[in-house]
Amino acid sequence: MKAHSLIRSAGFVGLALALHGTAARADADTDLVKRGEYLARAADCVACHTASGGQPYAGGYGIESPLGTIYSTNITPSKNGGIGNYSEAQFDAALRHGIRADGAHLYPAMPYTSYVKLAPDDVKALYQYFMHGVAPVDGAAKATELPFPFSVRLAMAGWNMLFLDKAPFQPDPAKSVEWNRGAYLVEALEHCSSCHTPRNALMAEQSGQAYAGGALGAWFAPNITADPVSGLGGWSESEVVEYLKTGRVPGKAQAAGPMAEAVEHSLQHLSDADLKAIAVYVKDLPAIRDVHDQQPGHVFGSSNSDEATLRGVAGVSASNSAGGAELFSAVCASCHQPAGSGSKDQYYPSLSHNTTLGRGDTRNLIAVILHGVARKADGKDVFMPGFGADSLVNPLSDQQIADVANYTLKQYGNPALKVSAHDVAAAREGGEPPLLAKLPRLMPWLIGGLVVILGLVAWLFGRRRKG
Amino acid sequence: MSDNLSADVVVIGSGVAGALVAHQLASAGASVLMLEAGPRLERWRIVENFRNQADKDDFQRPYPAAKHAPHPEYAPDNDYLILKGPDAKSYASQYLRVVGGTTWHWAASAWRFLPNDFTMKSTYGVGRDWGISYDDLEPYYYRAEVELGVSGPNDGTDLGSPRHQPYPMDHLLLSYNDQRFYDVLNANGFKLVSEPVARNSRPYDQRPTCCGNNNCMPICPIGAMYSGILHVDKAERAGAKLLTNAVVYRLEVDAQDRIVAAHYKDPDGNSHRVTGKYFVLAANALESVKILLMSATDKWKNGLANSSDQVGRNLMDHPGTGVTFLADEPLWPGRGPMEMTSIVDHRDGEFRREWASKKLHLNNQVQTRHATLKALSMGLTGKALDDEIRYRSAHTVNINSFHDILPEPNNRMRLSDQKDALGLPRPEITYAIGEYTKKSAVHTHEAYAKIGKLFGCREIEFNDTFAPNNHLMGSVIMGSDPRDSVVDGHCRAHDHANLYMATSGVMASAGSVNCTLTIAALSLRIADTLKHALGKAS
């Protein structure tokens, strides 16, 4: 208990002061709402519960899961379509156990497997914030309609029994207050593992591979364990903080895709003390090494240019075939510079000493070429256009993207890696689907049976417990 | 196969005008077919072409003309345009017949016309009235600015064209060169302003911020500058169908004078026919005229839409003069985009009764190439050569201008006897620049000299020969009287109820600014008219 209160006081001295002082009850409520707002930021609720261009928390954001698109719900306090009718207990059940007020199960796209570790006081503050600090928006968000058998939400009861660890967050008394605060932020609020821990065939996080890196649609959430080669061992604490606060560390990496969203909506808004706590904890995550990795991703490469050998050779032509060097020059070099060195201020980052090209995995390189970068952080509007089918700059073919990716890997990154047109095509479809997503096509009835069995097991278990 | 194609709206031409119409209508649920005479080029290929060409000032070079759909080329000259008359050379225009059209290479200047530009005859007793007013177009100007992504001075700078909303984006910070000019000229009686441009000053519409490659012409390598290809892509994604290499050579008209079909040739010369309810001619001011004239029938002996005999007449451009000198301070042109500021103190006023309005603009193009050519011609070598190149690159000033010109029926385009590879006639142009413009150019020369003095100029060189500025206007001129104009205020042919023209050819005055934003605004207005006609208005 003592550790718990210490953790809280590290982040929320304000509340303690308000309670100890002579402040009126209303002030305490205001403080609670404020604290809830901070917690909601830390939990990054807005990223998933806000549709592009939509009202905050009104839902409708499509989360591309390998099983189909899962739409987030309206979590504004509207009584018509939102969660305005939720009691605090119902809110708690949804948040920490993935069970809606109507008893239906949420899909674990909602990271209740992490939120289950939230402290009761924090749940209370979040409830107050969502009831009193968020503007109500009427109307339910678009409903999620996954294909059978995934449409059977009851199956999640079985899934939860197998994979939902309901144990509350346990501070480690042997570690510092800061470490424990970091652990709470990483494990519960920021739910880092939902992306950075690989998932098994049934889409559950693999506990033995915690933070070793996981797929996220076309993107790859890298290994953030303390391993010096595969993970963040080569990063200083202050570099981790800088990354979380600004979305980039020149000479190492920059946030794109879902991580850019996490920085933009959540991490950059955290207090310096909380960011430091996260860094302390992350730097202490048990190291996991990928045996294929020879050196850290940010070590690879050096600036160099083929520009002089290109000019005048191809001349002026209307035909549209070219190699990677020509494509790189035309598509990348105007911003990243002909030698791949980036701009002086590194707004356009260097391509060498860049984990996107040095890591033992090409998914983020392909994804960033397809989808670009959009990140508002550190007072900067960082943007790189995508070159996928919806590009308004220049849509490139699978082969063109493979060619330019292979060229940049050879010139600036890990030359052992190769990208094929097939890899690009798969990335356009949202990445290689996991086994679970492939199964329906192969043996739909088997999966249906499995779901029924899991459901039955869950039901029996539930009865036995009650009995 | 494509002979059976039919659509609610057939759009001929895929430049900014046609693409905007196509995108609007496809988005509203209409079936849209776009016919483009030229091929599709990818941006990266154009960039590589530019980087591989020796003469960086030849803006047509990265876009090799297709044999079946030639466009003007000047180095070497392909003689596509047959130019005649006392000022023939001054109409040696550049345009592109490729998917996306000529805004692949432009200065991106996105000016609105002035209210008085629309009423030259009634206000100043010269030229013509459009038959529509600035106020009719104002809402469309704003929509065009949003569609193209225009950044401009949101600091209260008055550009003479009243606006109800701020520019979608704030303007870019001025380059050092432009900032110095801004400071010096505005302190000495000139009015120099940061000009509105269709160029991103922040990420906008999935495109990045300008990073100053300084080759807006001939190609923005990163898509920070607007080009018509954007709305071609958007139109296709909204369901419009685009046929490339489809050279329209005839519009077919029925007994009720309605257009029923467009005929086109493929690169092999085979003919095809497509039908539609409405036709939008958006093939630029010259090529659109060509199609109308080639479509002559027994009833329409002078070509379609031509009962007024004005099709192809009233050709206008913005005859330009220039000056180059060495300033007594380093200004380092070449940082940022190629053009950022304009001198606008003679865009409007009573003087327009007597002489042409104009806009002067500072060239911010990097000067190393010209500096190097000059330094080499001086016979320098080694360090002296390097120093001279460096000095000239930093100190060279180049200013150019657009002058208004009045619509004169004798400035005209006809079909030449000379044919292209498909056997279609080439445009033959007769052009003369009148006293109205020449008088103004004398005044411009004096302004150049004054500016030169303010910068302690050396080696001042006036270029008083009128240069073409590729703003092709007047050829299918708008007016309220069908007897002396081709289209009405909604850009609809007086003679054909279902034929619209989305081209700068409809513009009834040239004014003193680039015409692209006005084309875009008129095109959006056409799209609204057609949405209503098709029952697709929301």
Boltz contact constraints between the chains, C-beta under 6 A:
constraints:
  - contact:
      token1: [A, 314]
      token2: [B, 52]
      max_distance: 6.0
  - contact:
      token1: [A, 315]
      token2: [B, 52]
      max_distance: 6.0
  - contact:
      token1: [A, 316]
      token2: [B, 49]
      max_distance: 6.0
  - contact:
      token1: [A, 316]
      token2: [B, 52]
      max_distance: 6.0
  - contact:
      token1: [A, 316]
      token2: [B, 53]
      max_distance: 6.0
  - contact:
      token1: [A, 318]
      token2: [B, 64]
      max_distance: 6.0
  - contact:
      token1: [A, 320]
      token2: [B, 42]
      max_distance: 6.0
  - contact:
      token1: [A, 320]
      token2: [B, 45]
      max_distance: 6.0
  - contact:
      token1: [A, 326]
      token2: [B, 48]
      max_distance: 6.0
  - contact:
      token1: [A, 330]
      token2: [B, 44]
      max_distance: 6.0
  - contact:
      token1: [A, 330]
      token2: [B, 47]
      max_distance: 6.0
  - contact:
      token1: [A, 330]
      token2: [B, 48]
      max_distance: 6.0
  - contact:
      token1: [A, 331]
      token2: [B, 44]
      max_distance: 6.0
  - contact:
      token1: [A, 334]
      token2: [B, 213]
      max_distance: 6.0
  - contact:
      token1: [A, 334]
      token2: [B, 221]
      max_distance: 6.0
  - contact:
      token1: [A, 334]
      token2: [B, 222]
      max_distance: 6.0
  - contact:
      token1: [A, 335]
      token2: [B, 211]
      max_distance: 6.0
  - contact:
      token1: [A, 381]
      token2: [B, 202]
      max_distance: 6.0
  - contact:
      token1: [A, 381]
      token2: [B, 203]
      max_distance: 6.0
  - contact:
      token1: [A, 383]
      token2: [B, 203]
      max_distance: 6.0
  - contact:
      token1: [A, 383]
      token2: [B, 208]
      max_distance: 6.0
  - contact:
      token1: [A, 385]
      token2: [B, 207]
      max_distance: 6.0
  - contact:
      token1: [A, 385]
      token2: [B, 208]
      max_distance: 6.0
  - contact:
      token1: [A, 392]
      token2: [B, 206]
      max_distance: 6.0
  - contact:
      token1: [A, 392]
      token2: [B, 207]
      max_distance: 6.0
  - contact:
      token1: [A, 392]
      token2: [B, 230]
      max_distance: 6.0
  - contact:
      token1: [A, 393]
      token2: [B, 207]
      max_distance: 6.0
  - contact:
      token1: [A, 393]
      token2: [B, 223]
      max_distance: 6.0
  - contact:
      token1: [A, 394]
      token2: [B, 43]
      max_distance: 6.0
  - contact:
      token1: [A, 394]
      token2: [B, 44]
      max_distance: 6.0
